[in-house]
Amino acid sequence: MQEVRCSSCNRKLAMGIFQKLSIKCPRCGTLNSLRVESPQYECHRAPVNLDERQSP
């Protein structure tokens, strides 16, 4: 999870996983708009069964 803090007063605003977020700071009133730069994709591969591989 990622911690989200206000860009002006550094108050902790949220913890979570997000792609795009707009949140107003209750302390100073700054509107903080955040988005993910490059999402982390999960790579799923099929299991390799060594018995089915053909040897030359």
C-alpha positions, -999 to +999 in steps of 0.1 A: +000+000+000+011+035-006+009+064+018-007+097+005+004+130+021-006+166+014+018+183-010+015+216+011+014+207+048+025+170+046-005+157+066-012+120+060-044+118+040-047+082+031-032+047+027-041+025-001-038+012-037-050+036-064-046+045-100-061+080-099-070+100-068-082+135-059-084+143-022-088+176-004-067+182+027-089+189+057-061+209+074-050+234+047-077+229+020-052+220-008-066+197-035-041+169-041-044+151-074-024+119-078-021+092-104+001+062-110+031+069-132+035+033-144+012+006-130+028-027-119+014-055-139+014-091-126+030-115-149+015-150-149+033-178-166+022-213-172+040-239-151+068-258-169+065-295-166+100-310-172+086-344-180+068-331-211+098-314-226+114-332-256+151-337-256+170-335-289 
